Amino acid sequence: MWAEEQAQRCSECGTWDWEWKENPDAWHPDIWRCEGCRRKAELRRHISSEMEMRHASDEDGLQIRMFRTPRED
């Protein structure tokens, strides 16, 4: 049931048609910047500039992931 419901959700904005019919003013667009995505893009630019001096195949399979640092108690 969950998968079926998710398939009806817009992949771009994340809303469903029924939400707009129920309340046309329930959602509004806004600008938001994810700090994690910003840092990944920064690292990607840095790696790309370094890779210019290497072979293109050095990038094969390269992924940038976020890792959580241990919380301080």
N, CA, C and O atoms as a Maestro MAE file, in Angstrom:
{
 s_m_m2io_version
 :::
 2.0.0
}

f_m_ct {
 s_m_title
 :::
 protein
 m_atom[292] {
  # First column is atom index #
  i_m_mmod_type
  r_m_x_coord
  r_m_y_coord
  r_m_z_coord
  i_m_residue_number
  s_m_chain_name
  s_m_pdb_residue_name
  s_m_pdb_atom_name
  i_m_atomic_number
  :::
  1 25 0.819 -1.179 0.000 1 A "MET " " N  " 7
  2 3 0.000 0.000 0.000 1 A "MET " " CA " 6
  3 2 0.880 1.267 0.000 1 A "MET " " C  " 6
  4 15 0.595 2.225 -0.718 1 A "MET " " O  " 8
  5 25 1.940 1.259 0.806 2 A "TRP " " N  " 7
  6 3 2.836 2.404 0.873 2 A "TRP " " CA " 6
  7 2 3.480 2.663 -0.490 2 A "TRP " " C  " 6
  8 15 3.543 3.806 -0.943 2 A "TRP " " O  " 8
  9 25 3.959 1.592 -1.144 3 A "ALA " " N  " 7
  10 3 4.618 1.739 -2.446 3 A "ALA " " CA " 6
  11 2 3.650 2.299 -3.483 3 A "ALA " " C  " 6
  12 15 4.033 3.125 -4.312 3 A "ALA " " O  " 8
  13 25 2.411 1.856 -3.439 4 A "GLU " " N  " 7
  14 3 1.406 2.347 -4.375 4 A "GLU " " CA " 6
  15 2 1.145 3.840 -4.147 4 A "GLU " " C  " 6
  16 15 1.021 4.611 -5.098 4 A "GLU " " O  " 8
  17 25 1.063 4.230 -2.884 5 A "GLU " " N  " 7
  18 3 0.843 5.639 -2.557 5 A "GLU " " CA " 6
  19 2 2.030 6.484 -3.010 5 A "GLU " " C  " 6
  20 15 1.838 7.574 -3.549 5 A "GLU " " O  " 8
  21 25 3.247 6.000 -2.799 6 A "GLN " " N  " 7
  22 3 4.439 6.738 -3.197 6 A "GLN " " CA " 6
  23 2 4.516 6.906 -4.711 6 A "GLN " " C  " 6
  24 15 5.030 7.915 -5.194 6 A "GLN " " O  " 8
  25 25 4.015 5.936 -5.461 7 A "ALA " " N  " 7
  26 3 4.048 6.010 -6.918 7 A "ALA " " CA " 6
  27 2 3.161 7.152 -7.429 7 A "ALA " " C  " 6
  28 15 3.380 7.659 -8.529 7 A "ALA " " O  " 8
  29 25 2.178 7.551 -6.651 8 A "GLN " " N  " 7
  30 3 1.269 8.629 -7.048 8 A "GLN " " CA " 6
  31 2 1.789 9.998 -6.606 8 A "GLN " " C  " 6
  32 15 1.186 11.024 -6.922 8 A "GLN " " O  " 8
  33 25 2.885 10.014 -5.888 9 A "ARG " " N  " 7
  34 3 3.484 11.254 -5.395 9 A "ARG " " CA " 6
  35 2 4.359 11.860 -6.494 9 A "ARG " " C  " 6
  36 15 5.075 11.134 -7.183 9 A "ARG " " O  " 8
  37 25 4.307 13.165 -6.659 10 A "CYS " " N  " 7
  38 3 5.128 13.839 -7.663 10 A "CYS " " CA " 6
  39 2 6.601 13.713 -7.274 10 A "CYS " " C  " 6
  40 15 6.981 14.040 -6.150 10 A "CYS " " O  " 8
  41 25 7.413 13.246 -8.192 11 A "SER " " N  " 7
  42 3 8.840 13.062 -7.899 11 A "SER " " CA " 6
  43 2 9.593 14.389 -7.841 11 A "SER " " C  " 6
  44 15 10.695 14.449 -7.296 11 A "SER " " O  " 8
  45 25 9.019 15.435 -8.387 12 A "GLU " " N  " 7
  46 3 9.672 16.746 -8.386 12 A "GLU " " CA " 6
  47 2 9.399 17.527 -7.105 12 A "GLU " " C  " 6
  48 15 10.330 18.016 -6.465 12 A "GLU " " O  " 8
  49 25 8.119 17.646 -6.728 13 A "CYS " " N  " 7
  50 3 7.798 18.495 -5.579 13 A "CYS " " CA " 6
  51 2 7.391 17.708 -4.334 13 A "CYS " " C  " 6
  52 15 7.343 18.270 -3.239 13 A "CYS " " O  " 8
  53 25 7.098 16.421 -4.487 14 A "GLY " " N  " 7
  54 3 6.784 15.587 -3.328 14 A "GLY " " CA " 6
  55 2 5.352 15.669 -2.835 14 A "GLY " " C  " 6
  56 15 5.042 15.158 -1.758 14 A "GLY " " O  " 8
  57 25 4.467 16.304 -3.603 15 A "THR " " N  " 7
  58 3 3.069 16.411 -3.170 15 A "THR " " CA " 6
  59 2 2.196 15.440 -3.954 15 A "THR " " C  " 6
  60 15 2.611 14.886 -4.972 15 A "THR " " O  " 8
  61 25 0.983 15.247 -3.457 16 A "TRP " " N  " 7
  62 3 -0.012 14.407 -4.108 16 A "TRP " " CA " 6
  63 2 -1.136 15.294 -4.637 16 A "TRP " " C  " 6
  64 15 -1.378 16.376 -4.101 16 A "TRP " " O  " 8
  65 25 -1.824 14.841 -5.688 17 A "ASP " " N  " 7
  66 3 -2.969 15.584 -6.234 17 A "ASP " " CA " 6
  67 2 -4.047 15.809 -5.188 17 A "ASP " " C  " 6
  68 15 -4.626 16.893 -5.116 17 A "ASP " " O  " 8
  69 25 -4.320 14.802 -4.384 18 A "TRP " " N  " 7
  70 3 -5.399 14.937 -3.407 18 A "TRP " " CA " 6
  71 2 -5.126 16.059 -2.412 18 A "TRP " " C  " 6
  72 15 -6.063 16.670 -1.896 18 A "TRP " " O  " 8
  73 25 -3.847 16.337 -2.136 19 A "GLU " " N  " 7
  74 3 -3.524 17.424 -1.207 19 A "GLU " " CA " 6
  75 2 -3.947 18.775 -1.781 19 A "GLU " " C  " 6
  76 15 -4.452 19.630 -1.054 19 A "GLU " " O  " 8
  77 25 -3.741 18.965 -3.078 20 A "TRP " " N  " 7
  78 3 -4.104 20.226 -3.719 20 A "TRP " " CA " 6
  79 2 -5.613 20.391 -3.792 20 A "TRP " " C  " 6
  80 15 -6.136 21.498 -3.660 20 A "TRP " " O  " 8
  81 25 -6.302 19.286 -4.001 21 A "LYS " " N  " 7
  82 3 -7.767 19.339 -4.052 21 A "LYS " " CA " 6
  83 2 -8.342 19.622 -2.665 21 A "LYS " " C  " 6
  84 15 -9.321 20.353 -2.519 21 A "LYS " " O  " 8
  85 25 -7.717 19.031 -1.656 22 A "GLU " " N  " 7
  86 3 -8.188 19.204 -0.284 22 A "GLU " " CA " 6
  87 2 -7.936 20.626 0.226 22 A "GLU " " C  " 6
  88 15 -8.802 21.219 0.869 22 A "GLU " " O  " 8
  89 25 -6.734 21.175 -0.065 23 A "ASN " " N  " 7
  90 3 -6.380 22.514 0.396 23 A "ASN " " CA " 6
  91 2 -5.359 23.106 -0.575 23 A "ASN " " C  " 6
  92 15 -4.168 22.813 -0.469 23 A "ASN " " O  " 8
  93 25 -5.809 23.932 -1.518 24 A "PRO " " N  " 7
  94 3 -4.898 24.506 -2.513 24 A "PRO " " CA " 6
  95 2 -3.789 25.380 -1.924 24 A "PRO " " C  " 6
  96 15 -2.795 25.649 -2.598 24 A "PRO " " O  " 8
  97 25 -3.947 25.818 -0.693 25 A "ASP " " N  " 7
  98 3 -2.936 26.673 -0.070 25 A "ASP " " CA " 6
  99 2 -2.100 25.954 0.979 25 A "ASP " " C  " 6
  100 15 -1.406 26.595 1.769 25 A "ASP " " O  " 8
  101 25 -2.162 24.625 0.990 26 A "ALA " " N  " 7
  102 3 -1.447 23.856 2.015 26 A "ALA " " CA " 6
  103 2 0.068 23.901 1.822 26 A "ALA " " C  " 6
  104 15 0.814 23.780 2.794 26 A "ALA " " O  " 8
  105 25 0.526 24.070 0.605 27 A "TRP " " N  " 7
  106 3 1.963 24.059 0.307 27 A "TRP " " CA " 6
  107 2 2.367 25.366 -0.361 27 A "TRP " " C  " 6
  108 15 1.562 26.010 -1.032 27 A "TRP " " O  " 8
  109 25 3.615 25.742 -0.169 28 A "HIS " " N  " 7
  110 3 4.183 26.883 -0.886 28 A "HIS " " CA " 6
  111 2 5.651 26.590 -1.155 28 A "HIS " " C  " 6
  112 15 6.310 25.933 -0.349 28 A "HIS " " O  " 8
  113 25 6.168 27.070 -2.279 29 A "PRO " " N  " 7
  114 3 7.577 26.829 -2.592 29 A "PRO " " CA " 6
  115 2 8.467 27.734 -1.744 29 A "PRO " " C  " 6
  116 15 8.074 28.838 -1.366 29 A "PRO " " O  " 8
  117 25 9.644 27.259 -1.461 30 A "ASP " " N  " 7
  118 3 10.611 28.028 -0.699 30 A "ASP " " CA " 6
  119 2 12.013 27.578 -1.105 30 A "ASP " " C  " 6
  120 15 12.180 26.494 -1.665 30 A "ASP " " O  " 8
  121 25 12.988 28.381 -0.833 31 A "ILE " " N  " 7
  122 3 14.383 28.043 -1.142 31 A "ILE " " CA " 6
  123 2 15.037 27.506 0.117 31 A "ILE " " C  " 6
  124 15 14.892 28.068 1.203 31 A "ILE " " O  " 8
  125 25 15.749 26.424 -0.045 32 A "TRP " " N  " 7
  126 3 16.435 25.789 1.080 32 A "TRP " " CA " 6
  127 2 17.739 25.225 0.564 32 A "TRP " " C  " 6
  128 15 17.780 24.623 -0.509 32 A "TRP " " O  " 8
  129 25 18.791 25.413 1.311 33 A "ARG " " N  " 7
  130 3 20.087 24.867 0.914 33 A "ARG " " CA " 6
  131 2 20.519 23.842 1.958 33 A "ARG " " C  " 6
  132 15 20.556 24.129 3.155 33 A "ARG " " O  " 8
  133 25 20.837 22.673 1.494 34 A "CYS " " N  " 7
  134 3 21.305 21.604 2.380 34 A "CYS " " CA " 6
  135 2 22.812 21.759 2.565 34 A "CYS " " C  " 6
  136 15 23.559 21.749 1.587 34 A "CYS " " O  " 8
  137 25 23.256 21.900 3.789 35 A "GLU " " N  " 7
  138 3 24.682 22.067 4.069 35 A "GLU " " CA " 6
  139 2 25.476 20.828 3.649 35 A "GLU " " C  " 6
  140 15 26.595 20.944 3.147 35 A "GLU " " O  " 8
  141 25 24.900 19.654 3.854 36 A "GLY " " N  " 7
  142 3 25.590 18.425 3.439 36 A "GLY " " CA " 6
  143 2 25.802 18.377 1.938 36 A "GLY " " C  " 6
  144 15 26.883 18.015 1.474 36 A "GLY " " O  " 8
  145 25 24.767 18.741 1.165 37 A "CYS " " N  " 7
  146 3 24.896 18.748 -0.299 37 A "CYS " " CA " 6
  147 2 25.893 19.808 -0.748 37 A "CYS " " C  " 6
  148 15 26.633 19.590 -1.708 37 A "CYS " " O  " 8
  149 25 25.924 20.951 -0.070 38 A "ARG " " N  " 7
  150 3 26.884 21.999 -0.410 38 A "ARG " " CA " 6
  151 2 28.316 21.498 -0.215 38 A "ARG " " C  " 6
  152 15 29.186 21.731 -1.054 38 A "ARG " " O  " 8
  153 25 28.544 20.815 0.891 39 A "ARG " " N  " 7
  154 3 29.889 20.302 1.168 39 A "ARG " " CA " 6
  155 2 30.284 19.203 0.191 39 A "ARG " " C  " 6
  156 15 31.441 19.122 -0.220 39 A "ARG " " O  " 8
  157 25 29.314 18.345 -0.187 40 A "LYS " " N  " 7
  158 3 29.606 17.314 -1.177 40 A "LYS " " CA " 6
  159 2 29.979 17.951 -2.518 40 A "LYS " " C  " 6
  160 15 30.921 17.503 -3.173 40 A "LYS " " O  " 8
  161 25 29.256 18.983 -2.928 41 A "ALA " " N  " 7
  162 3 29.549 19.659 -4.193 41 A "ALA " " CA " 6
  163 2 30.927 20.316 -4.146 41 A "ALA " " C  " 6
  164 15 31.663 20.302 -5.132 41 A "ALA " " O  " 8
  165 25 31.267 20.886 -3.003 42 A "GLU " " N  " 7
  166 3 32.579 21.505 -2.836 42 A "GLU " " CA " 6
  167 2 33.688 20.462 -2.987 42 A "GLU " " C  " 6
  168 15 34.688 20.703 -3.664 42 A "GLU " " O  " 8
  169 25 33.505 19.312 -2.358 43 A "LEU " " N  " 7
  170 3 34.487 18.237 -2.470 43 A "LEU " " CA " 6
  171 2 34.547 17.712 -3.903 43 A "LEU " " C  " 6
  172 15 35.625 17.417 -4.419 43 A "LEU " " O  " 8
  173 25 33.383 17.598 -4.541 44 A "ARG " " N  " 7
  174 3 33.347 17.114 -5.923 44 A "ARG " " CA " 6
  175 2 34.139 18.053 -6.841 44 A "ARG " " C  " 6
  176 15 34.877 17.589 -7.709 44 A "ARG " " O  " 8
  177 25 33.990 19.370 -6.655 45 A "ARG " " N  " 7
  178 3 34.765 20.335 -7.455 45 A "ARG " " CA " 6
  179 2 36.259 20.187 -7.193 45 A "ARG " " C  " 6
  180 15 37.065 20.240 -8.123 45 A "ARG " " O  " 8
  181 25 36.626 20.004 -5.938 46 A "HIS " " N  " 7
  182 3 38.034 19.835 -5.579 46 A "HIS " " CA " 6
  183 2 38.610 18.573 -6.228 46 A "HIS " " C  " 6
  184 15 39.701 18.600 -6.797 46 A "HIS " " O  " 8
  185 25 37.868 17.477 -6.135 47 A "ILE " " N  " 7
  186 3 38.324 16.215 -6.725 47 A "ILE " " CA " 6
  187 2 38.436 16.347 -8.239 47 A "ILE " " C  " 6
  188 15 39.394 15.858 -8.838 47 A "ILE " " O  " 8
  189 25 37.454 17.010 -8.861 48 A "SER " " N  " 7
  190 3 37.488 17.177 -10.318 48 A "SER " " CA " 6
  191 2 38.714 17.949 -10.759 48 A "SER " " C  " 6
  192 15 39.329 17.614 -11.771 48 A "SER " " O  " 8
  193 25 39.078 18.985 -10.007 49 A "SER " " N  " 7
  194 3 40.267 19.754 -10.386 49 A "SER " " CA " 6
  195 2 41.532 18.914 -10.229 49 A "SER " " C  " 6
  196 15 42.468 19.054 -11.016 49 A "SER " " O  " 8
  197 25 41.568 18.044 -9.220 50 A "GLU " " N  " 7
  198 3 42.719 17.151 -9.064 50 A "GLU " " CA " 6
  199 2 42.744 16.080 -10.137 50 A "GLU " " C  " 6
  200 15 43.818 15.683 -10.590 50 A "GLU " " O  " 8
  201 25 41.566 15.601 -10.555 51 A "MET " " N  " 7
  202 3 41.476 14.530 -11.539 51 A "MET " " CA " 6
  203 2 41.905 14.990 -12.923 51 A "MET " " C  " 6
  204 15 42.235 14.159 -13.769 51 A "MET " " O  " 8
  205 25 41.909 16.299 -13.176 52 A "GLU " " N  " 7
  206 3 42.349 16.799 -14.478 52 A "GLU " " CA " 6
  207 2 43.785 16.374 -14.770 52 A "GLU " " C  " 6
  208 15 44.187 16.274 -15.929 52 A "GLU " " O  " 8
  209 25 44.551 16.126 -13.717 53 A "MET " " N  " 7
  210 3 45.940 15.721 -13.888 53 A "MET " " CA " 6
  211 2 46.076 14.191 -13.924 53 A "MET " " C  " 6
  212 15 47.180 13.675 -14.097 53 A "MET " " O  " 8
  213 25 44.986 13.481 -13.767 54 A "ARG " " N  " 7
  214 3 45.024 12.015 -13.731 54 A "ARG " " CA " 6
  215 2 44.210 11.448 -14.881 54 A "ARG " " C  " 6
  216 15 43.687 12.194 -15.710 54 A "ARG " " O  " 8
  217 25 44.106 10.141 -14.927 55 A "HIS " " N  " 7
  218 3 43.326 9.457 -15.952 55 A "HIS " " CA " 6
  219 2 41.844 9.506 -15.583 55 A "HIS " " C  " 6
  220 15 41.495 9.469 -14.403 55 A "HIS " " O  " 8
  221 25 40.979 9.590 -16.580 56 A "ALA " " N  " 7
  222 3 39.539 9.617 -16.345 56 A "ALA " " CA " 6
  223 2 39.065 8.372 -15.600 56 A "ALA " " C  " 6
  224 15 38.111 8.440 -14.825 56 A "ALA " " O  " 8
  225 25 39.719 7.245 -15.827 57 A "SER " " N  " 7
  226 3 39.292 6.002 -15.179 57 A "SER " " CA " 6
  227 2 39.514 6.035 -13.668 57 A "SER " " C  " 6
  228 15 38.963 5.203 -12.947 57 A "SER " " O  " 8
  229 25 40.314 6.985 -13.181 58 A "ASP " " N  " 7
  230 3 40.507 7.114 -11.732 58 A "ASP " " CA " 6
  231 2 39.200 7.483 -11.026 58 A "ASP " " C  " 6
  232 15 39.051 7.248 -9.827 58 A "ASP " " O  " 8
  233 25 38.256 8.062 -11.772 59 A "GLU " " N  " 7
  234 3 36.969 8.450 -11.192 59 A "GLU " " CA " 6
  235 2 35.944 7.320 -11.234 59 A "GLU " " C  " 6
  236 15 34.887 7.435 -10.614 59 A "GLU " " O  " 8
  237 25 36.227 6.246 -11.940 60 A "ASP " " N  " 7
  238 3 35.273 5.151 -12.056 60 A "ASP " " CA " 6
  239 2 34.896 4.610 -10.681 60 A "ASP " " C  " 6
  240 15 35.761 4.219 -9.897 60 A "ASP " " O  " 8
  241 25 33.616 4.592 -10.403 61 A "GLY " " N  " 7
  242 3 33.120 4.050 -9.140 61 A "GLY " " CA " 6
  243 2 33.262 4.981 -7.953 61 A "GLY " " C  " 6
  244 15 32.896 4.616 -6.836 61 A "GLY " " O  " 8
  245 25 33.784 6.169 -8.172 62 A "LEU " " N  " 7
  246 3 33.985 7.111 -7.072 62 A "LEU " " CA " 6
  247 2 32.646 7.689 -6.621 62 A "LEU " " C  " 6
  248 15 31.882 8.206 -7.436 62 A "LEU " " O  " 8
  249 25 32.366 7.603 -5.331 63 A "GLN " " N  " 7
  250 3 31.143 8.151 -4.762 63 A "GLN " " CA " 6
  251 2 31.507 9.041 -3.590 63 A "GLN " " C  " 6
  252 15 32.492 8.800 -2.892 63 A "GLN " " O  " 8
  253 25 30.715 10.052 -3.385 64 A "ILE " " N  " 7
  254 3 30.900 10.915 -2.226 64 A "ILE " " CA " 6
  255 2 29.734 10.646 -1.292 64 A "ILE " " C  " 6
  256 15 28.573 10.814 -1.667 64 A "ILE " " O  " 8
  257 25 30.042 10.237 -0.098 65 A "ARG " " N  " 7
  258 3 29.015 9.912 0.891 65 A "ARG " " CA " 6
  259 2 29.219 10.754 2.133 65 A "ARG " " C  " 6
  260 15 30.311 11.264 2.384 65 A "ARG " " O  " 8
  261 25 28.179 10.891 2.890 66 A "MET " " N  " 7
  262 3 28.244 11.623 4.153 66 A "MET " " CA " 6
  263 2 28.369 10.605 5.285 66 A "MET " " C  " 6
  264 15 27.657 9.601 5.309 66 A "MET " " O  " 8
  265 25 29.263 10.869 6.204 67 A "PHE " " N  " 7
  266 3 29.449 9.998 7.364 67 A "PHE " " CA " 6
  267 2 29.275 10.819 8.627 67 A "PHE " " C  " 6
  268 15 29.792 11.930 8.741 67 A "PHE " " O  " 8
  269 25 28.556 10.269 9.550 68 A "ARG " " N  " 7
  270 3 28.270 10.961 10.790 68 A "ARG " " CA " 6
  271 2 29.439 10.831 11.742 68 A "ARG " " C  " 6
  272 15 29.979 9.741 11.930 68 A "ARG " " O  " 8
  273 25 29.833 11.947 12.346 69 A "THR " " N  " 7
  274 3 30.885 11.889 13.350 69 A "THR " " CA " 6
  275 2 30.241 11.483 14.669 69 A "THR " " C  " 6
  276 15 29.073 11.791 14.906 69 A "THR " " O  " 8
  277 25 30.986 10.794 15.533 70 A "PRO " " N  " 7
  278 3 30.411 10.370 16.815 70 A "PRO " " CA " 6
  279 2 29.940 11.585 17.621 70 A "PRO " " C  " 6
  280 15 30.616 12.612 17.676 70 A "PRO " " O  " 8
  281 25 28.787 11.446 18.233 71 A "ARG " " N  " 7
  282 3 28.267 12.536 19.056 71 A "ARG " " CA " 6
  283 2 29.038 12.632 20.352 71 A "ARG " " C  " 6
  284 15 29.449 11.625 20.930 71 A "ARG " " O  " 8
  285 25 29.226 13.854 20.795 72 A "GLU " " N  " 7
  286 3 29.877 14.065 22.072 72 A "GLU " " CA " 6
  287 2 28.812 14.123 23.160 72 A "GLU " " C  " 6
  288 15 27.861 14.898 23.061 72 A "GLU " " O  " 8
  289 25 28.968 13.315 24.186 73 A "ASP " " N  " 7
  290 3 27.967 13.306 25.262 73 A "ASP " " CA " 6
  291 2 28.345 14.198 26.395 73 A "ASP " " C  " 6
  292 15 27.606 14.299 27.374 73 A "ASP " " O  " 8
  :::
 }
 m_bond[291] {
  # First column is bond index #
  i_m_from
  i_m_to
  i_m_order
  :::
  1 1 2 1
  2 2 3 1
  3 3 4 2
  4 3 5 1
  5 5 6 1
  6 6 7 1
  7 7 8 2
  8 7 9 1
  9 9 10 1
  10 10 11 1
  11 11 12 2
  12 11 13 1
  13 13 14 1
  14 14 15 1
  15 15 16 2
  16 15 17 1
  17 17 18 1
  18 18 19 1
  19 19 20 2
  20 19 21 1
  21 21 22 1
  22 22 23 1
  23 23 24 2
  24 23 25 1
  25 25 26 1
  26 26 27 1
  27 27 28 2
  28 27 29 1
  29 29 30 1
  30 30 31 1
  31 31 32 2
  32 31 33 1
  33 33 34 1
  34 34 35 1
  35 35 36 2
  36 35 37 1
  37 37 38 1
  38 38 39 1
  39 39 40 2
  40 39 41 1
  41 41 42 1
  42 42 43 1
  43 43 44 2
  44 43 45 1
  45 45 46 1
  46 46 47 1
  47 47 48 2
  48 47 49 1
  49 49 50 1
  50 50 51 1
  51 51 52 2
  52 51 53 1
  53 53 54 1
  54 54 55 1
  55 55 56 2
  56 55 57 1
  57 57 58 1
  58 58 59 1
  59 59 60 2
  60 59 61 1
  61 61 62 1
  62 62 63 1
  63 63 64 2
  64 63 65 1
  65 65 66 1
  66 66 67 1
  67 67 68 2
  68 67 69 1
  69 69 70 1
  70 70 71 1
  71 71 72 2
  72 71 73 1
  73 73 74 1
  74 74 75 1
  75 75 76 2
  76 75 77 1
  77 77 78 1
  78 78 79 1
  79 79 80 2
  80 79 81 1
  81 81 82 1
  82 82 83 1
  83 83 84 2
  84 83 85 1
  85 85 86 1
  86 86 87 1
  87 87 88 2
  88 87 89 1
  89 89 90 1
  90 90 91 1
  91 91 92 2
  92 91 93 1
  93 93 94 1
  94 94 95 1
  95 95 96 2
  96 95 97 1
  97 97 98 1
  98 98 99 1
  99 99 100 2
  100 99 101 1
  101 101 102 1
  102 102 103 1
  103 103 104 2
  104 103 105 1
  105 105 106 1
  106 106 107 1
  107 107 108 2
  108 107 109 1
  109 109 110 1
  110 110 111 1
  111 111 112 2
  112 111 113 1
  113 113 114 1
  114 114 115 1
  115 115 116 2
  116 115 117 1
  117 117 118 1
  118 118 119 1
  119 119 120 2
  120 119 121 1
  121 121 122 1
  122 122 123 1
  123 123 124 2
  124 123 125 1
  125 125 126 1
  126 126 127 1
  127 127 128 2
  128 127 129 1
  129 129 130 1
  130 130 131 1
  131 131 132 2
  132 131 133 1
  133 133 134 1
  134 134 135 1
  135 135 136 2
  136 135 137 1
  137 137 138 1
  138 138 139 1
  139 139 140 2
  140 139 141 1
  141 141 142 1
  142 142 143 1
  143 143 144 2
  144 143 145 1
  145 145 146 1
  146 146 147 1
  147 147 148 2
  148 147 149 1
  149 149 150 1
  150 150 151 1
  151 151 152 2
  152 151 153 1
  153 153 154 1
  154 154 155 1
  155 155 156 2
  156 155 157 1
  157 157 158 1
  158 158 159 1
  159 159 160 2
  160 159 161 1
  161 161 162 1
  162 162 163 1
  163 163 164 2
  164 163 165 1
  165 165 166 1
  166 166 167 1
  167 167 168 2
  168 167 169 1
  169 169 170 1
  170 170 171 1
  171 171 172 2
  172 171 173 1
  173 173 174 1
  174 174 175 1
  175 175 176 2
  176 175 177 1
  177 177 178 1
  178 178 179 1
  179 179 180 2
  180 179 181 1
  181 181 182 1
  182 182 183 1
  183 183 184 2
  184 183 185 1
  185 185 186 1
  186 186 187 1
  187 187 188 2
  188 187 189 1
  189 189 190 1
  190 190 191 1
  191 191 192 2
  192 191 193 1
  193 193 194 1
  194 194 195 1
  195 195 196 2
  196 195 197 1
  197 197 198 1
  198 198 199 1
  199 199 200 2
  200 199 201 1
  201 201 202 1
  202 202 203 1
  203 203 204 2
  204 203 205 1
  205 205 206 1
  206 206 207 1
  207 207 208 2
  208 207 209 1
  209 209 210 1
  210 210 211 1
  211 211 212 2
  212 211 213 1
  213 213 214 1
  214 214 215 1
  215 215 216 2
  216 215 217 1
  217 217 218 1
  218 218 219 1
  219 219 220 2
  220 219 221 1
  221 221 222 1
  222 222 223 1
  223 223 224 2
  224 223 225 1
  225 225 226 1
  226 226 227 1
  227 227 228 2
  228 227 229 1
  229 229 230 1
  230 230 231 1
  231 231 232 2
  232 231 233 1
  233 233 234 1
  234 234 235 1
  235 235 236 2
  236 235 237 1
  237 237 238 1
  238 238 239 1
  239 239 240 2
  240 239 241 1
  241 241 242 1
  242 242 243 1
  243 243 244 2
  244 243 245 1
  245 245 246 1
  246 246 247 1
  247 247 248 2
  248 247 249 1
  249 249 250 1
  250 250 251 1
  251 251 252 2
  252 251 253 1
  253 253 254 1
  254 254 255 1
  255 255 256 2
  256 255 257 1
  257 257 258 1
  258 258 259 1
  259 259 260 2
  260 259 261 1
  261 261 262 1
  262 262 263 1
  263 263 264 2
  264 263 265 1
  265 265 266 1
  266 266 267 1
  267 267 268 2
  268 267 269 1
  269 269 270 1
  270 270 271 1
  271 271 272 2
  272 271 273 1
  273 273 274 1
  274 274 275 1
  275 275 276 2
  276 275 277 1
  277 277 278 1
  278 278 279 1
  279 279 280 2
  280 279 281 1
  281 281 282 1
  282 282 283 1
  283 283 284 2
  284 283 285 1
  285 285 286 1
  286 286 287 1
  287 287 288 2
  288 287 289 1
  289 289 290 1
  290 290 291 1
  291 291 292 2
  :::
 }
}
